[in-house]
Amino acid sequence: MKLPHLTVGVIASVVLLAAANFYSYVRMPASSTIDDGFVYFGWPFNIYAYGGYYDHPVYLWTGALANLLLAGIVGVIIGLVFPKLAFR
């Protein structure tokens, strides 16, 4: 039965992605180094930006969806490959 392996793989990849994004948030500078610049955070795709002339925050929903899609794909791959490697 492969469902538990897939579930564990997806949960593990989502947790790792959340940890990487939190680390990216913690390391985000407080402000841009130039007057009209932007500051981003998110890994591997940017999910939040602020700065610019008006200094307004922007949520980058395409980056958030891409991160979730990538986490799901990596989780399924982990769930399919891990049992074959671990239970030889």
DRENZABA-616433 format. One record per residue: x, y, z of N, C-alpha, C in turn; residue number from 1. Coordinates in nm, 2 decimals. Example, Ala and Ser with C-alpha at 12.3 -4.5 7.8 and 13.67 -1.06 7.14 Angstrom:
# DRENZABA-616433
<rec><n_u>1.32</n_u><n_v>-0.57</n_v><n_w>0.78</n_w><ca_u>1.23</ca_u><ca_v>-0.45</ca_v><ca_w>0.78</ca_w><c_u>1.32</c_u><c_v>-0.33</c_v><c_w>0.78</c_w><bator>1</bator></rec>
<rec><n_u>1.28</n_u><n_v>-0.22</n_v><n_w>0.71</n_w><ca_u>1.37</ca_u><ca_v>-0.11</ca_v><ca_w>0.71</ca_w><c_u>1.29</c_u><c_v>0.00</c_v><c_w>0.79</c_w><bator>2</bator></rec>
# end
This chain:
# DRENZABA-616433
<rec><n_u>0.08</n_u><n_v>-0.12</n_v><n_w>0.00</n_w><ca_u>0.00</ca_u><ca_v>0.00</ca_v><ca_w>0.00</ca_w><c_u>0.09</c_u><c_v>0.12</c_v><c_w>0.00</c_w><bator>1</bator></rec>
<rec><n_u>0.08</n_u><n_v>0.21</n_v><n_w>-0.10</n_w><ca_u>0.17</ca_u><ca_v>0.32</ca_v><ca_w>-0.12</ca_w><c_u>0.12</c_u><c_v>0.45</c_v><c_w>-0.06</c_w><bator>2</bator></rec>
<rec><n_u>-0.01</n_u><n_v>0.45</n_v><n_w>-0.02</n_w><ca_u>-0.07</ca_u><ca_v>0.58</ca_v><ca_w>0.03</ca_w><c_u>0.01</c_u><c_v>0.63</c_v><c_w>0.15</c_w><bator>3</bator></rec>
<rec><n_u>0.04</n_u><n_v>0.55</n_v><n_w>0.25</n_w><ca_u>0.11</ca_u><ca_v>0.61</ca_v><ca_w>0.37</ca_w><c_u>0.25</c_u><c_v>0.67</c_v><c_w>0.33</c_w><bator>4</bator></rec>
<rec><n_u>0.32</n_u><n_v>0.60</n_v><n_w>0.23</n_w><ca_u>0.45</ca_u><ca_v>0.65</ca_v><ca_w>0.19</ca_w><c_u>0.43</c_u><c_v>0.79</c_v><c_w>0.12</c_w><bator>5</bator></rec>
<rec><n_u>0.33</n_u><n_v>0.80</n_v><n_w>0.03</n_w><ca_u>0.30</ca_u><ca_v>0.92</ca_v><ca_w>-0.04</ca_w><c_u>0.27</c_u><c_v>1.03</c_v><c_w>0.06</c_w><bator>6</bator></rec>
<rec><n_u>0.18</n_u><n_v>1.00</n_v><n_w>0.16</n_w><ca_u>0.14</ca_u><ca_v>1.10</ca_v><ca_w>0.26</ca_w><c_u>0.26</c_u><c_v>1.15</c_v><c_w>0.34</c_w><bator>7</bator></rec>
<rec><n_u>0.35</n_u><n_v>1.06</n_v><n_w>0.38</n_w><ca_u>0.47</ca_u><ca_v>1.10</ca_v><ca_w>0.46</ca_w><c_u>0.56</c_u><c_v>1.18</c_v><c_w>0.37</c_w><bator>8</bator></rec>
<rec><n_u>0.57</n_u><n_v>1.14</n_v><n_w>0.24</n_w><ca_u>0.66</ca_u><ca_v>1.22</ca_v><ca_w>0.15</ca_w><c_u>0.61</c_u><c_v>1.36</c_v><c_w>0.13</c_w><bator>9</bator></rec>
<rec><n_u>0.48</n_u><n_v>1.38</n_v><n_w>0.11</n_w><ca_u>0.42</ca_u><ca_v>1.51</ca_v><ca_w>0.09</ca_w><c_u>0.43</c_u><c_v>1.59</c_v><c_w>0.21</c_w><bator>10</bator></rec>
<rec><n_u>0.40</n_u><n_v>1.54</n_v><n_w>0.33</n_w><ca_u>0.41</ca_u><ca_v>1.61</ca_v><ca_w>0.45</ca_w><c_u>0.56</c_u><c_v>1.65</c_v><c_w>0.48</c_w><bator>11</bator></rec>
<rec><n_u>0.65</n_u><n_v>1.56</n_v><n_w>0.46</n_w><ca_u>0.79</ca_u><ca_v>1.60</ca_v><ca_w>0.48</ca_w><c_u>0.84</c_u><c_v>1.71</c_v><c_w>0.39</c_w><bator>12</bator></rec>
<rec><n_u>0.80</n_u><n_v>1.70</n_v><n_w>0.26</n_w><ca_u>0.84</ca_u><ca_v>1.81</ca_v><ca_w>0.17</ca_w><c_u>0.78</c_u><c_v>1.94</c_v><c_w>0.20</c_w><bator>13</bator></rec>
<rec><n_u>0.65</n_u><n_v>1.94</n_v><n_w>0.24</n_w><ca_u>0.58</ca_u><ca_v>2.07</ca_v><ca_w>0.28</ca_w><c_u>0.65</c_u><c_v>2.13</c_v><c_w>0.41</c_w><bator>14</bator></rec>
<rec><n_u>0.68</n_u><n_v>2.04</n_v><n_w>0.50</n_w><ca_u>0.75</ca_u><ca_v>2.09</ca_v><ca_w>0.62</ca_w><c_u>0.89</c_u><c_v>2.15</c_v><c_w>0.59</c_w><bator>15</bator></rec>
<rec><n_u>0.96</n_u><n_v>2.08</n_v><n_w>0.50</n_w><ca_u>1.10</ca_u><ca_v>2.13</ca_v><ca_w>0.46</ca_w><c_u>1.08</c_u><c_v>2.26</c_v><c_w>0.39</c_w><bator>16</bator></rec>
<rec><n_u>0.98</n_u><n_v>2.27</n_v><n_w>0.30</n_w><ca_u>0.96</ca_u><ca_v>2.40</ca_v><ca_w>0.23</ca_w><c_u>0.92</c_u><c_v>2.51</c_v><c_w>0.32</c_w><bator>17</bator></rec>
<rec><n_u>0.84</n_u><n_v>2.48</n_v><n_w>0.42</n_w><ca_u>0.80</ca_u><ca_v>2.58</ca_v><ca_w>0.52</ca_w><c_u>0.92</c_u><c_v>2.63</c_v><c_w>0.60</c_w><bator>18</bator></rec>
<rec><n_u>1.00</n_u><n_v>2.54</n_v><n_w>0.64</n_w><ca_u>1.12</ca_u><ca_v>2.57</ca_v><ca_w>0.71</ca_w><c_u>1.22</c_u><c_v>2.66</c_v><c_w>0.63</c_w><bator>19</bator></rec>
<rec><n_u>1.23</n_u><n_v>2.63</n_v><n_w>0.50</n_w><ca_u>1.32</ca_u><ca_v>2.71</ca_v><ca_w>0.41</ca_w><c_u>1.26</c_u><c_v>2.85</c_v><c_w>0.39</c_w><bator>20</bator></rec>
<rec><n_u>1.13</n_u><n_v>2.86</n_v><n_w>0.38</n_w><ca_u>1.07</ca_u><ca_v>2.99</ca_v><ca_w>0.36</ca_w><c_u>1.07</c_u><c_v>3.07</c_v><c_w>0.49</c_w><bator>21</bator></rec>
<rec><n_u>1.06</n_u><n_v>3.01</n_v><n_w>0.60</n_w><ca_u>1.08</ca_u><ca_v>3.08</ca_v><ca_w>0.73</ca_w><c_u>1.22</c_u><c_v>3.13</c_v><c_w>0.74</c_w><bator>22</bator></rec>
<rec><n_u>1.32</n_u><n_v>3.05</n_v><n_w>0.71</n_w><ca_u>1.46</ca_u><ca_v>3.09</ca_v><ca_w>0.71</ca_w><c_u>1.48</c_u><c_v>3.21</c_v><c_w>0.62</c_w><bator>23</bator></rec>
<rec><n_u>1.42</n_u><n_v>3.20</n_v><n_w>0.50</n_w><ca_u>1.43</ca_u><ca_v>3.31</ca_v><ca_w>0.41</ca_w><c_u>1.36</c_u><c_v>3.44</c_v><c_w>0.46</c_w><bator>24</bator></rec>
<rec><n_u>1.25</n_u><n_v>3.43</n_v><n_w>0.53</n_w><ca_u>1.19</ca_u><ca_v>3.54</ca_v><ca_w>0.60</ca_w><c_u>1.27</c_u><c_v>3.60</c_v><c_w>0.71</c_w><bator>25</bator></rec>
<rec><n_u>1.34</n_u><n_v>3.52</n_v><n_w>0.79</n_w><ca_u>1.42</ca_u><ca_v>3.57</ca_v><ca_w>0.90</ca_w><c_u>1.54</c_u><c_v>3.64</c_v><c_w>0.84</c_w><bator>26</bator></rec>
<rec><n_u>1.60</n_u><n_v>3.59</n_v><n_w>0.73</n_w><ca_u>1.71</ca_u><ca_v>3.65</ca_v><ca_w>0.67</ca_w><c_u>1.68</c_u><c_v>3.77</c_v><c_w>0.58</c_w><bator>27</bator></rec>
<rec><n_u>1.56</n_u><n_v>3.81</n_v><n_w>0.56</n_w><ca_u>1.52</ca_u><ca_v>3.92</ca_v><ca_w>0.48</ca_w><c_u>1.56</c_u><c_v>4.05</c_v><c_w>0.54</c_w><bator>28</bator></rec>
<rec><n_u>1.62</n_u><n_v>4.14</n_v><n_w>0.46</n_w><ca_u>1.66</ca_u><ca_v>4.26</ca_v><ca_w>0.52</ca_w><c_u>1.54</c_u><c_v>4.35</c_v><c_w>0.56</c_w><bator>29</bator></rec>
<rec><n_u>1.57</n_u><n_v>4.44</n_v><n_w>0.65</n_w><ca_u>1.46</ca_u><ca_v>4.53</ca_v><ca_w>0.70</ca_w><c_u>1.41</c_u><c_v>4.63</c_v><c_w>0.59</c_w><bator>30</bator></rec>
<rec><n_u>1.50</n_u><n_v>4.67</n_v><n_w>0.51</n_w><ca_u>1.47</ca_u><ca_v>4.76</ca_v><ca_w>0.40</ca_w><c_u>1.56</c_u><c_v>4.74</c_v><c_w>0.28</c_w><bator>31</bator></rec>
<rec><n_u>1.52</n_u><n_v>4.80</n_v><n_w>0.17</n_w><ca_u>1.60</ca_u><ca_v>4.79</ca_v><ca_w>0.05</ca_w><c_u>1.72</c_u><c_v>4.88</c_v><c_w>0.06</c_w><bator>32</bator></rec>
<rec><n_u>1.83</n_u><n_v>4.84</n_v><n_w>-0.01</n_w><ca_u>1.95</ca_u><ca_v>4.92</ca_v><ca_w>-0.01</ca_w><c_u>1.95</c_u><c_v>5.04</c_v><c_w>-0.10</c_w><bator>33</bator></rec>
<rec><n_u>1.85</n_u><n_v>5.05</n_v><n_w>-0.19</n_w><ca_u>1.83</ca_u><ca_v>5.16</ca_v><ca_w>-0.27</ca_w><c_u>1.69</c_u><c_v>5.22</c_v><c_w>-0.25</c_w><bator>34</bator></rec>
<rec><n_u>1.67</n_u><n_v>5.35</n_v><n_w>-0.29</n_w><ca_u>1.55</ca_u><ca_v>5.42</ca_v><ca_w>-0.26</ca_w><c_u>1.42</c_u><c_v>5.35</c_v><c_w>-0.32</c_w><bator>35</bator></rec>
<rec><n_u>1.43</n_u><n_v>5.31</n_v><n_w>-0.44</n_w><ca_u>1.32</ca_u><ca_v>5.26</ca_v><ca_w>-0.51</ca_w><c_u>1.33</c_u><c_v>5.11</c_v><c_w>-0.53</c_w><bator>36</bator></rec>
<rec><n_u>1.40</n_u><n_v>5.04</n_v><n_w>-0.45</n_w><ca_u>1.42</ca_u><ca_v>4.89</ca_v><ca_w>-0.46</ca_w><c_u>1.31</c_u><c_v>4.81</c_v><c_w>-0.39</c_w><bator>37</bator></rec>
<rec><n_u>1.31</n_u><n_v>4.68</n_v><n_w>-0.42</n_w><ca_u>1.22</ca_u><ca_v>4.59</ca_v><ca_w>-0.36</ca_w><c_u>1.30</c_u><c_v>4.49</c_v><c_w>-0.28</c_w><bator>38</bator></rec>
<rec><n_u>1.23</n_u><n_v>4.44</n_v><n_w>-0.18</n_w><ca_u>1.29</ca_u><ca_v>4.33</ca_v><ca_w>-0.09</ca_w><c_u>1.19</c_u><c_v>4.21</c_v><c_w>-0.11</c_w><bator>39</bator></rec>
<rec><n_u>1.25</n_u><n_v>4.09</n_v><n_w>-0.14</n_w><ca_u>1.17</ca_u><ca_v>3.97</ca_v><ca_w>-0.16</ca_w><c_u>1.21</c_u><c_v>3.87</c_v><c_w>-0.05</c_w><bator>40</bator></rec>
<rec><n_u>1.11</n_u><n_v>3.78</n_v><n_w>-0.03</n_w><ca_u>1.15</ca_u><ca_v>3.65</ca_v><ca_w>0.04</ca_w><c_u>1.07</c_u><c_v>3.54</c_v><c_w>-0.01</c_w><bator>41</bator></rec>
<rec><n_u>1.12</n_u><n_v>3.42</n_v><n_w>0.01</n_w><ca_u>1.06</ca_u><ca_v>3.30</ca_v><ca_w>-0.04</ca_w><c_u>1.16</c_u><c_v>3.21</c_v><c_w>-0.10</c_w><bator>42</bator></rec>
<rec><n_u>1.15</n_u><n_v>3.08</n_v><n_w>-0.09</n_w><ca_u>1.24</ca_u><ca_v>2.99</ca_v><ca_w>-0.15</ca_w><c_u>1.16</c_u><c_v>2.87</c_v><c_w>-0.20</c_w><bator>43</bator></rec>
<rec><n_u>1.18</n_u><n_v>2.81</n_v><n_w>-0.31</n_w><ca_u>1.27</ca_u><ca_v>2.86</ca_v><ca_w>-0.42</ca_w><c_u>1.20</c_u><c_v>2.97</c_v><c_w>-0.50</c_w><bator>44</bator></rec>
<rec><n_u>1.07</n_u><n_v>2.99</n_v><n_w>-0.49</n_w><ca_u>1.01</ca_u><ca_v>3.10</ca_v><ca_w>-0.56</ca_w><c_u>0.97</c_u><c_v>3.21</c_v><c_w>-0.46</c_w><bator>45</bator></rec>
<rec><n_u>0.98</n_u><n_v>3.34</n_v><n_w>-0.50</n_w><ca_u>0.94</ca_u><ca_v>3.45</ca_v><ca_w>-0.41</ca_w><c_u>0.79</c_u><c_v>3.45</c_v><c_w>-0.38</c_w><bator>46</bator></rec>
<rec><n_u>0.76</n_u><n_v>3.47</n_v><n_w>-0.26</n_w><ca_u>0.62</ca_u><ca_v>3.47</ca_v><ca_w>-0.22</ca_w><c_u>0.57</c_u><c_v>3.60</c_v><c_w>-0.16</c_w><bator>47</bator></rec>
<rec><n_u>0.67</n_u><n_v>3.69</n_v><n_w>-0.13</n_w><ca_u>0.63</ca_u><ca_v>3.82</ca_v><ca_w>-0.07</ca_w><c_u>0.73</c_u><c_v>3.93</c_v><c_w>-0.11</c_w><bator>48</bator></rec>
<rec><n_u>0.69</n_u><n_v>4.05</n_v><n_w>-0.13</n_w><ca_u>0.78</ca_u><ca_v>4.16</ca_v><ca_w>-0.17</ca_w><c_u>0.72</c_u><c_v>4.29</c_v><c_w>-0.11</c_w><bator>49</bator></rec>
<rec><n_u>0.81</n_u><n_v>4.37</n_v><n_w>-0.08</n_w><ca_u>0.77</ca_u><ca_v>4.51</ca_v><ca_w>-0.04</ca_w><c_u>0.88</c_u><c_v>4.61</c_v><c_w>-0.08</c_w><bator>50</bator></rec>
<rec><n_u>0.85</n_u><n_v>4.73</n_v><n_w>-0.08</n_w><ca_u>0.94</ca_u><ca_v>4.83</ca_v><ca_w>-0.12</ca_w><c_u>0.89</c_u><c_v>4.91</c_v><c_w>-0.23</c_w><bator>51</bator></rec>
<rec><n_u>0.98</n_u><n_v>4.97</n_v><n_w>-0.31</n_w><ca_u>0.94</ca_u><ca_v>5.05</ca_v><ca_w>-0.42</ca_w><c_u>0.91</c_u><c_v>5.20</c_v><c_w>-0.37</c_w><bator>52</bator></rec>
<rec><n_u>0.85</n_u><n_v>5.28</n_v><n_w>-0.46</n_w><ca_u>0.83</ca_u><ca_v>5.42</ca_v><ca_w>-0.43</ca_w><c_u>0.73</c_u><c_v>5.44</c_v><c_w>-0.31</c_w><bator>53</bator></rec>
<rec><n_u>0.62</n_u><n_v>5.35</n_v><n_w>-0.31</n_w><ca_u>0.52</ca_u><ca_v>5.37</ca_v><ca_w>-0.21</ca_w><c_u>0.54</c_u><c_v>5.28</c_v><c_w>-0.09</c_w><bator>54</bator></rec>
<rec><n_u>0.63</n_u><n_v>5.19</n_v><n_w>-0.10</n_w><ca_u>0.66</ca_u><ca_v>5.09</ca_v><ca_w>0.01</ca_w><c_u>0.54</c_u><c_v>5.01</c_v><c_w>0.05</c_w><bator>55</bator></rec>
<rec><n_u>0.47</n_u><n_v>4.95</n_v><n_w>-0.04</n_w><ca_u>0.35</ca_u><ca_v>4.87</ca_v><ca_w>-0.01</ca_w><c_u>0.39</c_u><c_v>4.72</c_v><c_w>-0.02</c_w><bator>56</bator></rec>
<rec><n_u>0.34</n_u><n_v>4.64</n_v><n_w>0.06</n_w><ca_u>0.36</ca_u><ca_v>4.49</ca_v><ca_w>0.05</ca_w><c_u>0.28</c_u><c_v>4.43</c_v><c_w>-0.06</c_w><bator>57</bator></rec>
<rec><n_u>0.34</n_u><n_v>4.33</n_v><n_w>-0.12</n_w><ca_u>0.27</ca_u><ca_v>4.25</ca_v><ca_w>-0.23</ca_w><c_u>0.29</c_u><c_v>4.10</c_v><c_w>-0.20</c_w><bator>58</bator></rec>
<rec><n_u>0.18</n_u><n_v>4.03</n_v><n_w>-0.20</n_w><ca_u>0.19</ca_u><ca_v>3.89</ca_v><ca_w>-0.19</ca_w><c_u>0.19</c_u><c_v>3.83</c_v><c_w>-0.33</c_w><bator>59</bator></rec>
<rec><n_u>0.29</n_u><n_v>3.75</n_v><n_w>-0.36</n_w><ca_u>0.31</ca_u><ca_v>3.69</ca_v><ca_w>-0.49</ca_w><c_u>0.25</c_u><c_v>3.55</c_v><c_w>-0.50</c_w><bator>60</bator></rec>
<rec><n_u>0.12</n_u><n_v>3.55</n_v><n_w>-0.53</n_w><ca_u>0.04</ca_u><ca_v>3.43</ca_v><ca_w>-0.53</ca_w><c_u>0.09</c_u><c_v>3.32</c_v><c_w>-0.62</c_w><bator>61</bator></rec>
<rec><n_u>0.15</n_u><n_v>3.36</n_v><n_w>-0.74</n_w><ca_u>0.20</ca_u><ca_v>3.27</ca_v><ca_w>-0.83</ca_w><c_u>0.32</c_u><c_v>3.19</c_v><c_w>-0.77</c_w><bator>62</bator></rec>
<rec><n_u>0.40</n_u><n_v>3.27</n_v><n_w>-0.70</n_w><ca_u>0.52</ca_u><ca_v>3.20</ca_v><ca_w>-0.63</ca_w><c_u>0.47</c_u><c_v>3.11</c_v><c_w>-0.52</c_w><bator>63</bator></rec>
<rec><n_u>0.37</n_u><n_v>3.15</n_v><n_w>-0.45</n_w><ca_u>0.32</ca_u><ca_v>3.06</ca_v><ca_w>-0.34</ca_w><c_u>0.26</c_u><c_v>2.93</c_v><c_w>-0.40</c_w><bator>64</bator></rec>
<rec><n_u>0.18</n_u><n_v>2.94</n_v><n_w>-0.51</n_w><ca_u>0.13</ca_u><ca_v>2.82</ca_v><ca_w>-0.58</ca_w><c_u>0.24</c_u><c_v>2.74</c_v><c_w>-0.64</c_w><bator>65</bator></rec>
<rec><n_u>0.34</n_u><n_v>2.80</n_v><n_w>-0.70</n_w><ca_u>0.45</ca_u><ca_v>2.72</ca_v><ca_w>-0.75</ca_w><c_u>0.52</c_u><c_v>2.65</c_v><c_w>-0.64</c_w><bator>66</bator></rec>
<rec><n_u>0.54</n_u><n_v>2.71</n_v><n_w>-0.53</n_w><ca_u>0.60</ca_u><ca_v>2.64</ca_v><ca_w>-0.41</ca_w><c_u>0.52</c_u><c_v>2.52</c_v><c_w>-0.37</c_w><bator>67</bator></rec>
<rec><n_u>0.39</n_u><n_v>2.54</n_v><n_w>-0.36</n_w><ca_u>0.31</ca_u><ca_v>2.42</ca_v><ca_w>-0.32</ca_w><c_u>0.31</c_u><c_v>2.31</c_v><c_w>-0.42</c_w><bator>68</bator></rec>
<rec><n_u>0.30</n_u><n_v>2.35</n_v><n_w>-0.55</n_w><ca_u>0.31</ca_u><ca_v>2.25</ca_v><ca_w>-0.66</ca_w><c_u>0.44</c_u><c_v>2.18</c_v><c_w>-0.65</c_w><bator>69</bator></rec>
<rec><n_u>0.55</n_u><n_v>2.25</n_v><n_w>-0.63</n_w><ca_u>0.68</ca_u><ca_v>2.18</ca_v><ca_w>-0.63</ca_w><c_u>0.69</c_u><c_v>2.09</c_v><c_w>-0.50</c_w><bator>70</bator></rec>
<rec><n_u>0.64</n_u><n_v>2.14</n_v><n_w>-0.39</n_w><ca_u>0.64</ca_u><ca_v>2.05</ca_v><ca_w>-0.27</ca_w><c_u>0.56</c_u><c_v>1.93</c_v><c_w>-0.29</c_w><bator>71</bator></rec>
<rec><n_u>0.44</n_u><n_v>1.94</n_v><n_w>-0.36</n_w><ca_u>0.36</ca_u><ca_v>1.82</ca_v><ca_w>-0.39</ca_w><c_u>0.43</c_u><c_v>1.72</c_v><c_w>-0.48</c_w><bator>72</bator></rec>
<rec><n_u>0.50</n_u><n_v>1.77</n_v><n_w>-0.59</n_w><ca_u>0.57</ca_u><ca_v>1.69</ca_v><ca_w>-0.68</ca_w><c_u>0.69</c_u><c_v>1.62</c_v><c_w>-0.61</c_w><bator>73</bator></rec>
<rec><n_u>0.76</n_u><n_v>1.70</n_v><n_w>-0.54</n_w><ca_u>0.88</ca_u><ca_v>1.64</ca_v><ca_w>-0.46</ca_w><c_u>0.83</c_u><c_v>1.54</c_v><c_w>-0.36</c_w><bator>74</bator></rec>
<rec><n_u>0.72</n_u><n_v>1.57</n_v><n_w>-0.29</n_w><ca_u>0.67</ca_u><ca_v>1.47</ca_v><ca_w>-0.20</ca_w><c_u>0.62</c_u><c_v>1.34</c_v><c_w>-0.26</c_w><bator>75</bator></rec>
<rec><n_u>0.56</n_u><n_v>1.35</n_v><n_w>-0.37</n_w><ca_u>0.52</ca_u><ca_v>1.22</ca_v><ca_w>-0.44</ca_w><c_u>0.64</c_u><c_v>1.14</c_v><c_w>-0.49</c_w><bator>76</bator></rec>
<rec><n_u>0.75</n_u><n_v>1.21</n_v><n_w>-0.54</n_w><ca_u>0.87</ca_u><ca_v>1.14</ca_v><ca_w>-0.58</ca_w><c_u>0.94</c_u><c_v>1.08</c_v><c_w>-0.45</c_w><bator>77</bator></rec>
<rec><n_u>0.94</n_u><n_v>1.15</n_v><n_w>-0.34</n_w><ca_u>1.00</ca_u><ca_v>1.09</ca_v><ca_w>-0.22</ca_w><c_u>0.92</c_u><c_v>0.97</c_v><c_w>-0.18</c_w><bator>78</bator></rec>
<rec><n_u>0.78</n_u><n_v>0.99</n_v><n_w>-0.18</n_w><ca_u>0.70</ca_u><ca_v>0.88</ca_v><ca_w>-0.14</ca_w><c_u>0.71</c_u><c_v>0.75</c_v><c_w>-0.23</c_w><bator>79</bator></rec>
<rec><n_u>0.74</n_u><n_v>0.77</n_v><n_w>-0.36</n_w><ca_u>0.76</ca_u><ca_v>0.66</ca_v><ca_w>-0.44</ca_w><c_u>0.90</c_u><c_v>0.59</c_v><c_w>-0.44</c_w><bator>80</bator></rec>
<rec><n_u>1.00</n_u><n_v>0.68</n_v><n_w>-0.42</n_w><ca_u>1.14</ca_u><ca_v>0.63</ca_v><ca_w>-0.43</ca_w><c_u>1.19</c_u><c_v>0.58</c_v><c_w>-0.29</c_w><bator>81</bator></rec>
<rec><n_u>1.15</n_u><n_v>0.64</n_v><n_w>-0.18</n_w><ca_u>1.20</ca_u><ca_v>0.60</ca_v><ca_w>-0.05</ca_w><c_u>1.17</c_u><c_v>0.45</c_v><c_w>-0.02</c_w><bator>82</bator></rec>
<rec><n_u>1.05</n_u><n_v>0.40</n_v><n_w>-0.04</n_w><ca_u>1.03</ca_u><ca_v>0.26</ca_v><ca_w>0.00</ca_w><c_u>1.11</c_u><c_v>0.17</c_v><c_w>-0.08</c_w><bator>83</bator></rec>
<rec><n_u>1.14</n_u><n_v>0.20</n_v><n_w>-0.21</n_w><ca_u>1.23</ca_u><ca_v>0.11</ca_v><ca_w>-0.29</ca_w><c_u>1.37</c_u><c_v>0.11</c_v><c_w>-0.24</c_w><bator>84</bator></rec>
<rec><n_u>1.42</n_u><n_v>0.23</n_v><n_w>-0.19</n_w><ca_u>1.55</ca_u><ca_v>0.24</ca_v><ca_w>-0.14</ca_w><c_u>1.57</c_u><c_v>0.18</c_v><c_w>0.00</c_w><bator>85</bator></rec>
<rec><n_u>1.47</n_u><n_v>0.21</n_v><n_w>0.09</n_w><ca_u>1.47</ca_u><ca_v>0.17</ca_v><ca_w>0.23</ca_w><c_u>1.44</c_u><c_v>0.02</c_v><c_w>0.25</c_w><bator>86</bator></rec>
<rec><n_u>1.36</n_u><n_v>-0.04</n_v><n_w>0.17</n_w><ca_u>1.32</ca_u><ca_v>-0.18</ca_v><ca_w>0.20</ca_w><c_u>1.37</c_u><c_v>-0.27</c_v><c_w>0.09</c_w><bator>87</bator></rec>
<rec><n_u>1.50</n_u><n_v>-0.26</n_v><n_w>0.07</n_w><ca_u>1.56</ca_u><ca_v>-0.36</ca_v><ca_w>-0.03</ca_w><c_u>1.59</c_u><c_v>-0.49</c_v><c_w>0.04</c_w><bator>88</bator></rec>
# end
